[in-house]
Amino acid sequence: ERTPFVVTEEVRKIYSEKIIPFWAGKTIREKLFGAMDQKWHQAFNAGVFTEFMEQRAPGHAILDDKIYHKGMLDFKRDIAENRNKLDYFNDPHAYEKDQEYQAMNICADAVIVFAQRHAEKARELVQGETDPIRRSELEQIAEVCSHVPANAPRNFWEALQSYWFVHLSVITELNTWDSFNPGRLDQHLLGFYEKGLEEGTLTWHELPARENTAKMAVPQAKELLQCFWIKFNNQPAPPKVGVTEEQSGTYVDFALINTGGLRPADGGDAVNDISYMILDVVE
């Protein structure tokens, strides 16, 4: 059974009249196919090659810890510095490198704008919110999305949010093959968790009573991880065609989060409080 996508007539009209015409002749697929010779096209049409890589970039990749130490503005400065070092007289690949740096810079700008749109939406929702608890949450969301991923995260919430914006950006832009992973999330988040406890910014968060649910309190870090899990598992894959659509309608196939293990620096036991908290959230 195919995964249904509900699309309004207004959105269909925008796609048919603006988006699809804009990209006609400009897509990577069209450029790639245009560069191939007749024998390659015959092999492709005969099924020698699958359509997997026609639709998407290679997947099964794990994010390292760079985004927890640098923001997109920092990466833009690194890009500019490296562009200035290009040697067009002695490096035959200088032009290609410059094109790559420019593409990186555009992507960094796009991620920043993407996050700012969320911040603006949160501020818009604040104006009509009468529930003081929800209003406070929306104000915090706006502040977080205004800071990351443009800048390096300062706390546990911002660290999770920064990863999520990068995750969405990667799978939306590249449609990676079902496995772009947070990697060693417990190790990446531990420093933010310990700092939050020390400063008192990570506290017990009281949840209001809902229908059939009594009022309860949970650690804020655990609640944020629970929200992260919901978002992660509720993220559909970008629309697919052919075999890939029949195989899966989600993005979380094979997407893994590593817990515990060993510390890369000294080979010691890497199990920490976040490791156990992640297991509790999964359960």
C-alpha positions as CSV (number, residue, x, y, z in Angstrom):
1,E,0.0,0.0,0.0
2,R,1.4,3.4,-0.9
3,T,1.9,6.1,1.6
4,P,-0.8,8.8,1.1
5,F,0.2,12.5,1.1
6,V,-2.6,15.0,1.6
7,V,-1.9,18.0,-0.7
8,T,-4.3,20.9,-1.0
9,E,-5.3,22.3,-4.4
10,E,-3.5,25.5,-3.6
11,V,-0.2,23.7,-3.1
12,R,-0.8,21.6,-6.2
13,K,-1.3,24.9,-8.2
14,I,1.9,26.4,-6.8
15,Y,3.9,23.3,-7.7
16,S,2.4,23.1,-11.2
17,E,2.7,26.8,-12.0
18,K,5.9,27.8,-10.2
19,I,8.1,25.2,-8.6
20,I,8.1,22.5,-11.3
21,P,8.6,25.0,-14.2
22,F,11.4,26.7,-12.2
23,W,13.3,23.4,-11.8
24,A,12.7,22.1,-15.3
25,G,16.1,21.4,-16.9
26,K,18.0,22.4,-13.7
27,T,17.8,19.3,-11.6
28,I,20.8,17.2,-10.8
29,R,19.1,14.2,-12.4
30,E,18.7,16.0,-15.7
31,K,22.3,17.2,-15.7
32,L,23.6,13.7,-14.8
33,F,21.5,12.0,-17.4
34,G,22.5,14.6,-20.0
35,A,26.2,13.8,-19.4
36,M,25.7,10.0,-20.0
37,D,26.3,8.3,-23.3
38,Q,23.8,6.1,-25.2
39,K,25.2,2.8,-23.9
40,W,24.7,4.0,-20.3
41,H,21.1,5.0,-21.1
42,Q,20.4,1.6,-22.7
43,A,21.8,-0.1,-19.6
44,F,19.7,2.0,-17.3
45,N,16.6,1.4,-19.3
46,A,17.3,-2.4,-19.2
47,G,17.5,-2.2,-15.4
48,V,21.2,-2.7,-14.9
49,F,21.2,0.3,-12.6
50,T,18.5,0.8,-10.0
51,E,16.7,4.1,-9.4
52,F,17.9,4.3,-5.8
53,M,20.7,6.7,-6.5
54,E,18.6,8.5,-9.2
55,Q,16.3,9.7,-6.4
56,R,18.7,10.2,-3.5
57,A,22.2,10.7,-2.2
58,P,24.1,7.9,-0.4
59,G,22.9,7.3,3.1
60,H,24.0,5.3,6.1
61,A,26.0,8.3,7.4
62,I,26.6,9.4,11.0
63,L,26.9,13.0,12.1
64,D,30.0,13.8,14.1
65,D,30.1,16.4,16.9
66,K,30.9,19.6,14.9
67,I,27.5,21.1,15.2
68,Y,27.7,20.9,19.0
69,H,30.7,23.2,19.0
70,K,30.1,25.4,16.0
71,G,27.2,27.2,14.5
72,M,26.5,27.8,10.8
73,L,27.9,31.3,11.1
74,D,31.2,29.7,12.3
75,F,31.1,27.3,9.4
76,K,30.6,30.3,7.0
77,R,33.7,32.0,8.4
78,D,35.7,28.7,7.9
79,I,34.4,28.6,4.4
80,A,35.4,32.2,3.6
81,E,38.9,31.6,5.1
82,N,39.4,28.5,3.0
83,R,38.2,30.3,-0.2
84,N,40.7,33.0,0.5
85,K,43.5,30.4,0.6
86,L,42.8,29.0,-2.8
87,D,45.8,29.1,-5.2
88,Y,44.5,29.4,-8.7
89,F,48.0,29.5,-10.2
90,N,49.3,26.2,-8.7
91,D,46.2,24.2,-7.9
92,P,44.4,22.8,-11.0
93,H,41.3,22.0,-8.9
94,A,41.0,25.5,-7.3
95,Y,37.9,26.4,-9.4
96,E,36.1,23.2,-8.4
97,K,37.0,23.8,-4.8
98,D,35.6,27.3,-5.0
99,Q,32.4,26.1,-6.4
100,E,32.1,23.6,-3.6
101,Y,32.8,26.3,-1.0
102,Q,30.1,28.5,-2.5
103,A,27.6,25.6,-2.4
104,M,28.5,25.0,1.3
105,N,27.9,28.7,2.0
106,I,24.5,28.7,0.3
107,C,23.5,25.6,2.3
108,A,24.6,27.2,5.6
109,D,22.5,30.3,4.8
110,A,19.5,28.0,4.0
111,V,19.7,26.2,7.3
112,I,19.8,29.5,9.2
113,V,16.8,30.9,7.3
114,F,15.0,27.6,7.9
115,A,15.4,27.9,11.6
116,Q,14.5,31.6,11.6
117,R,11.2,30.8,10.0
118,H,10.4,28.5,12.9
119,A,11.4,31.3,15.3
120,E,9.1,33.7,13.5
121,K,6.2,31.2,13.6
122,A,6.6,30.7,17.3
123,R,6.5,34.4,18.0
124,E,3.4,34.6,15.9
125,L,1.7,31.9,17.9
126,V,2.7,33.6,21.1
127,Q,0.5,36.6,20.2
128,G,-2.7,34.5,20.3
129,E,-1.8,32.1,23.1
130,T,-3.8,32.5,26.4
131,D,-2.4,29.5,28.3
132,P,0.6,30.9,30.3
133,I,2.4,27.6,30.3
134,R,2.2,27.2,26.5
135,R,3.0,30.8,26.0
136,S,6.2,30.4,27.9
137,E,7.1,27.3,25.9
138,L,6.5,29.2,22.6
139,E,8.7,32.1,23.8
140,Q,11.4,29.6,24.7
141,I,11.1,27.9,21.3
142,A,11.4,31.3,19.5
143,E,14.6,32.1,21.5
144,V,16.1,28.6,20.8
145,C,15.4,28.8,17.1
146,S,16.7,32.3,16.9
147,H,20.1,31.1,18.3
148,V,20.6,27.7,16.7
149,P,21.8,26.5,14.4
150,A,23.2,29.9,13.3
151,N,25.3,29.8,16.5
152,A,26.7,27.0,18.6
153,P,24.3,25.6,21.1
154,R,24.6,26.8,24.7
155,N,22.4,24.3,26.5
156,F,20.7,20.9,26.3
157,W,17.6,22.1,24.5
158,E,19.6,24.1,21.9
159,A,21.9,21.1,21.3
160,L,18.9,18.8,20.5
161,Q,17.2,21.6,18.4
162,S,20.4,22.3,16.4
163,Y,20.8,18.6,15.5
164,W,17.1,18.4,14.5
165,F,17.4,21.4,12.1
166,V,20.5,19.8,10.5
167,H,18.8,16.5,10.3
168,L,15.8,17.9,8.5
169,S,18.0,20.0,6.2
170,V,20.1,17.0,5.2
171,I,17.3,14.6,4.4
172,T,15.2,17.3,2.7
173,E,18.0,18.5,0.5
174,L,19.7,15.1,-0.3
175,N,17.0,12.6,0.5
176,T,19.7,10.3,1.9
177,W,19.0,6.6,1.7
178,D,17.1,6.1,4.9
179,S,19.9,6.4,7.4
180,F,21.2,9.8,8.5
181,N,22.0,9.2,12.1
182,P,22.6,11.2,15.3
183,G,25.3,8.8,16.2
184,R,26.7,8.9,19.8
185,L,23.9,11.1,21.1
186,D,24.5,10.4,24.7
187,Q,28.2,11.4,24.5
188,H,27.3,14.5,22.4
189,L,24.7,15.7,24.9
190,L,26.4,14.8,28.2
191,G,28.4,18.1,28.5
192,F,25.2,20.1,28.0
193,Y,23.3,18.0,30.5
194,E,26.0,18.3,33.2
195,K,26.2,22.1,32.6
196,G,22.4,22.4,32.9
197,L,22.3,20.5,36.2
198,E,25.2,22.6,37.6
199,E,23.6,25.9,36.5
200,G,20.1,24.9,37.5
201,T,18.7,25.4,34.0
202,L,17.7,21.8,33.7
203,T,14.9,21.2,36.2
204,W,11.9,19.1,36.8
205,H,9.1,20.2,34.5
206,E,5.6,20.0,35.7
207,L,3.2,18.7,33.0
208,P,-0.4,19.9,33.3
209,A,-3.2,17.4,33.8
210,R,-4.8,16.2,30.5
211,E,-7.8,14.0,29.8
212,N,-7.3,10.7,31.6
213,T,-3.9,11.8,32.7
214,A,-3.0,13.2,36.2
215,K,-0.6,16.1,36.6
216,M,3.0,14.9,36.8
217,A,6.6,16.1,36.9
218,V,9.4,14.8,34.7
219,P,13.0,15.9,34.3
220,Q,13.1,18.6,31.6
221,A,16.0,16.8,29.8
222,K,13.9,13.6,29.6
223,E,10.9,15.5,28.3
224,L,13.0,17.1,25.6
225,L,14.4,13.7,24.6
226,Q,10.8,12.4,24.5
227,C,9.8,15.2,22.1
228,F,12.9,14.5,20.0
229,W,11.9,10.8,19.8
230,I,8.3,11.7,18.7
231,K,9.7,14.1,16.0
232,F,12.3,11.6,14.8
233,N,9.7,8.8,14.5
234,N,7.1,11.0,12.9
235,Q,9.3,12.2,10.1
236,P,8.1,10.8,6.8
237,A,10.6,10.2,4.0
238,P,10.4,12.6,1.1
239,P,8.1,11.3,-1.6
240,K,9.5,8.3,-3.4
241,V,8.7,6.4,-6.6
242,G,9.1,2.9,-7.8
243,V,10.8,0.3,-5.7
244,T,11.7,2.6,-2.8
245,E,8.1,3.7,-2.4
246,E,7.0,0.1,-2.0
247,Q,9.7,-0.6,0.5
248,S,9.2,2.2,2.9
249,G,7.2,5.3,3.6
250,T,9.2,6.4,6.6
251,Y,12.6,7.9,7.1
252,V,13.7,6.0,10.3
253,D,14.5,2.7,8.6
254,F,18.0,1.8,9.7
255,A,18.5,5.2,11.4
256,L,20.3,4.5,14.6
257,I,21.3,6.2,17.8
258,N,24.4,4.8,19.5
259,T,24.4,4.6,23.3
260,G,27.2,3.6,25.7
261,G,30.2,2.0,24.1
262,L,33.6,3.4,24.6
263,R,35.0,7.0,24.7
264,P,37.0,7.7,21.6
265,A,39.6,9.8,23.6
266,D,40.7,7.1,26.1
267,G,38.8,3.9,25.3
268,G,37.0,4.1,28.7
269,D,33.4,3.2,29.4
270,A,31.2,5.8,27.7
271,V,27.9,4.9,29.5
272,N,26.5,7.9,31.3
273,D,23.2,9.4,32.6
274,I,22.0,10.2,29.1
275,S,22.6,6.6,28.0
276,Y,20.1,5.4,30.7
277,M,17.7,8.3,30.0
278,I,17.6,7.4,26.3
279,L,16.8,3.8,27.2
280,D,13.9,5.0,29.4
281,V,12.6,7.2,26.6
282,V,12.6,4.3,24.2
283,E,10.8,2.1,26.7
